[in-house]
Amino acid sequence: MNSPARVLTASLVGTTIEFFDFYVYATAAVLVFPALFFPNSDPTTALLASFATFSIAFFARPLGAVVFGHFGDRIGRKTTLVAALLTMGISTVIIGLLPTYETIGVAAPLLLALCRFGQGFGLGGEWGGAVLLATENAPPGKRTWYGMFPQLGAPVGLFLSSGVFWILLHFMSQEALLSWGWRIPFIASILLIAVGLWVRLSITETPAFQKTIDKQERVEIPVVELFRTHKRSLALGTFVALATFVLFYIGSAYLLSYNVKILKMPFLDALEVQLLGSIVFGIFIPIVGKLGDRYGRREMLIVTTVLIGLFSFVLPALMTNGEGMIFLFVVLAMVLMGMTYGLIGTALAAPFPTAVRYTGSSITFNLAGIFGASLAPYIATYLQANYGMAYVGYYLGIAAVITLVCILLSGKDEV
């Protein structure tokens, strides 16, 4: 049997590494990639092109969910999680070694896009397995609490990635960062990968999956079974997570871009805003983990989604009234983000039986990433530039309404 400490550490460490890699790219997509990989465009077009490569990973994630989900439901959670971690990690390290546009021309952004695809492919198989590692080892009445541990990897990864760039800018000039310093976080992630592999190789298979093996209940092709018998859960789950993704990528990648490009905030100040957000985000995930077990995940998701909808009305005022209001914006956004993200992992895994749970939870989460996250920084940038900040608020509000409707349509056992 896996000890609780070992299970929760393995689920948290793995997702921390995955999200560190993911957010290092998001930060670089704002701070350095427009100049290094798209230098012949005007600043706005270069930023949009950089965000377009950022979005590639979200389209790769469902494919990763299908491939890794298949092996996770056929072979086991542990082996598949190790493979997903290696896929993500190797792609990240290679980004740190890439030549730029100045060296090899148009091949540089193409190689960047290919590595970004690899990041998304690996993360597509990582998240679902980490959530199942936690929830399938959870004792009765603590499934939401256990399920929030892999979710903590997101704010920890965000904090570490922003912190690394913050430290780099304290020890080198912006010119040095653009020249070679930006490579350090990508290459250094190899150390985190080694730690993650060591932790994950020390665990055993989850009790729930072991029972599936013992009872010979594994299905031949999980994705076929999933789309044959669980289409409703897939559809509803995808949009139950929609507002979560839209809120987060407006409050992280887009906010960083807005602070640097529109408000002309120094890089260091913009990163400090992001560091503050990651701390608030991380604090509220365990709080809602306890509340979800006590009052019900569905009920807490309904309350949180209503609050996100209300927040969309004040978003324009908070974003357009100076740096002081920006700090208030990021605090409120990340309070709500912690509340919704701490619940969503367990909620998306809940409706699927063990034999297809890895595939089902992974596909649902990553389809939500396509609809809610892949183009969120791009859409928000475009709306703000062409119609004003009020339309960014409308965008978040519409996502909240769609999510609320899908939660209400879901039964108590479906979230």
Sequence and secondary structure as in RCSB ss.txt:
>XXXX:A:sequence
MNSPARVLTASLVGTTIEFFDFYVYATAAVLVFPALFFPNSDPTTALLASFATFSIAFFARPLGAVVFGHFGDRI
GRKTTLVAALLTMGISTVIIGLLPTYETIGVAAPLLLALCRFGQGFGLGGEWGGAVLLATENAPPGKRTWYGMFP
QLGAPVGLFLSSGVFWILLHFMSQEALLSWGWRIPFIASILLIAVGLWVRLSITETPAFQKTIDKQERVEIPVVE
LFRTHKRSLALGTFVALATFVLFYIGSAYLLSYNVKILKMPFLDALEVQLLGSIVFGIFIPIVGKLGDRYGRREM
LIVTTVLIGLFSFVLPALMTNGEGMIFLFVVLAMVLMGMTYGLIGTALAAPFPTAVRYTGSSITFNLAGIFGASL
APYIATYLQANYGMAYVGYYLGIAAVITLVCILLSGKDEV
>XXXX:A:secstr
   HHHHHHHHHHHHHHHHHHHHHHHHHHHHTHHHHH TTS HHHHHHHHHHHHHHHHHHHHHHHHHHHHHHHHT
 HHHHHHHHHHHHHHHHHHHTT   HHHHTTHHHHHHHHHHHHHHHHHHHHHHHHHHHHHTT  TT HHHHHHHH
HHHHHHHHHHHHHHHHHHHHHS HHHIIIIITHHHHHHHHHHHHHHHHHHTT    HHHHHHHHTT   SSHHHH
HHHH HHHHHHHHHHSHHHHHHHHIIIIIHHHIIIIIS   HHHHHHHHHHHHHHHHHHHHHHHHHHHHH HHHH
HHHHHHHHHHHHHHHHHHHSS HHHHHHHHHHHHHHHHHHHHHHHHHHHTTS HHHHHHHHHHHHHHHHIIIIIT
HHHHHHHHHHHT HHHHHHHHHHHHHHHHHHHHHS GGG 
